[in-house]
Amino acid sequence: MLPTSLASAAKSRHHPAMSDVPAFGAPARRLFQLEDGAIYLNHGSYGATPKAVTLAQRRWQDRLEAEPSRFMEREFRPGLRVAAERLSAHLGVSGRSIAMVENATQAVNAILRSFGFAPGDEILITDQTYNAVKNTVRWVASRSGAKVVEVALPFPAFSEDSLVQAFAAGLSAKTRVAVIDHVTSPTALVLPVARMVAAARQAGAKTLVDGAHAPGMLPVDLPTIGADWYTGNCHKWLFAPKGCAFLWAADAVRDDLHPTVISHGYGQGFVAEFDWVGTRDASPQLALPDALAFMERFGVDRIRTHNHEMAVEAGRRLAEAWDTEVGAPPALTGSMITVRLPDGLGATQPEALELRRRLLDERRIQVPINALAGGLWARVSAQIYTQRPEIDALAEAVLVERRNAA
Ligand SMILES: Cc1ncc(COP(=O)(O)O)c(C=O)c1O
């Protein structure tokens, strides 16, 4: 079963003419710069940029250096607006409501540091909130006297209802902002964000959805989600170069939102403030239209559905091989899945990191491993370049590790 959001998109799947589109797997891998012989199962952390998109990024850099003043003064901001407009069509909102930023961390900082928290206010996060975001929340709270409330989400997760209930238990009349992940980082759960946003809104809280992983992995229809702020990375599942993300703000909160770097645009509105945050190389953001074109060539829904099905299948194969379990059912899974490793390999984060290091250094398998729920869990990303034998190689490598540890 697909997450609700993927299922509705799959119905309206439109395929481009397929004759000139490379097949998924080995042919698609040749379109990327990934090292030969390496097994790359961690698209989720930093993405991987197709060669064609890197070339587009370099063309922007060449244009900049050919006439720096003309580029910075005339071409750069219109280019950013083209990228925002192009992206906005995928998000169901206007380009004017989108700021291009370098990453989700920057966006979360801009939102939380612009918000006027007072002593006694509460900021709601979960135990699965991304650590950099947790730190930002803690920092903002420590400076304003606000209180951080952290709720534990069920993991392994079985149902949307249990996730919504666990989240809602942390809401109170004092909650000013609730931070909700669209896809959790350590556990790869697709959270029922629209339901969580509705619960927070009912409690009178504003909602910041951290969709770092969502664009390209899930359909992101911002009006349906209904949050006050939403940020997503384009350098993960949208194939943009690293340093490309967006920040969307609803009309009612947009004027009070400022970038973490105040520059020439201050006081001239959302777009002017975010588009100019000092001299910089914005080629990752300027190349976003090429990344979107790359995806559209394959079919955006087709990629999402392929990656989802492959993640679910990888989870099934690994859990079978290791006689363990997955962290989420298909309805709560996007393009990444967590799978519990067999007992006997440790249960602490240092042991998780050491095993991850060995898999990389000794077997060239790149896969995050985390200590969760009393055991070690691997988080496997499926992407158009992933091949089934790579999943089998991970299954076998872990079994060898287990035998060596016995
Ligand atoms: C849920 C979540 N939020 C925020 C981030 C931060 O992304 P970035 O480093 O691009 O700012 C990540 C990165 O993996 C993430 O998983």
Ligand as a Chemical Component Dictionary entry (heavy atoms), coordinates in Angstrom:
data_LIG
# 
_chem_comp.id                   LIG 
_chem_comp.type                 NON-POLYMER 
_chem_comp.pdbx_formal_charge   0 
_chem_comp.three_letter_code    LIG 
# 
loop_
_chem_comp_atom.comp_id 
_chem_comp_atom.atom_id 
_chem_comp_atom.alt_atom_id 
_chem_comp_atom.type_symbol 
_chem_comp_atom.charge 
_chem_comp_atom.model_Cartn_x 
_chem_comp_atom.model_Cartn_y 
_chem_comp_atom.model_Cartn_z 
_chem_comp_atom.pdbx_ordinal 
LIG C1 C1 C 0 14.429 15.928 8.828 1  
LIG C2 C2 C 0 15.632 16.746 8.444 2  
LIG N1 N1 N 0 15.626 18.057 8.693 3  
LIG C3 C3 C 0 16.660 18.845 8.353 4  
LIG C4 C4 C 0 17.759 18.322 7.719 5  
LIG C5 C5 C 0 18.888 19.241 7.403 6  
LIG O1 O1 O 0 19.147 19.317 6.057 7  
LIG P1 P1 P 0 20.324 20.276 5.568 8  
LIG O2 O2 O 0 21.596 19.731 6.135 9  
LIG O3 O3 O 0 20.271 20.211 4.101 10 
LIG O4 O4 O 0 20.023 21.612 6.134 11 
LIG C6 C6 C 0 17.821 16.964 7.430 12 
LIG C7 C7 C 0 18.987 16.376 6.755 13 
LIG O5 O5 O 0 19.105 15.210 6.538 14 
LIG C8 C8 C 0 16.719 16.151 7.811 15 
LIG O6 O6 O 0 16.729 14.845 7.590 16 
# 
loop_
_chem_comp_bond.comp_id 
_chem_comp_bond.atom_id_1 
_chem_comp_bond.atom_id_2 
_chem_comp_bond.value_order 
_chem_comp_bond.pdbx_ordinal 
LIG C1 C2 SING 1  
LIG C2 N1 SING 2  
LIG C2 C8 DOUB 3  
LIG N1 C3 DOUB 4  
LIG C3 C4 SING 5  
LIG C4 C5 SING 6  
LIG C4 C6 DOUB 7  
LIG C5 O1 SING 8  
LIG O1 P1 SING 9  
LIG P1 O2 DOUB 10 
LIG P1 O3 SING 11 
LIG P1 O4 SING 12 
LIG C6 C7 SING 13 
LIG C6 C8 SING 14 
LIG C7 O5 DOUB 15 
LIG C8 O6 SING 16 
# 
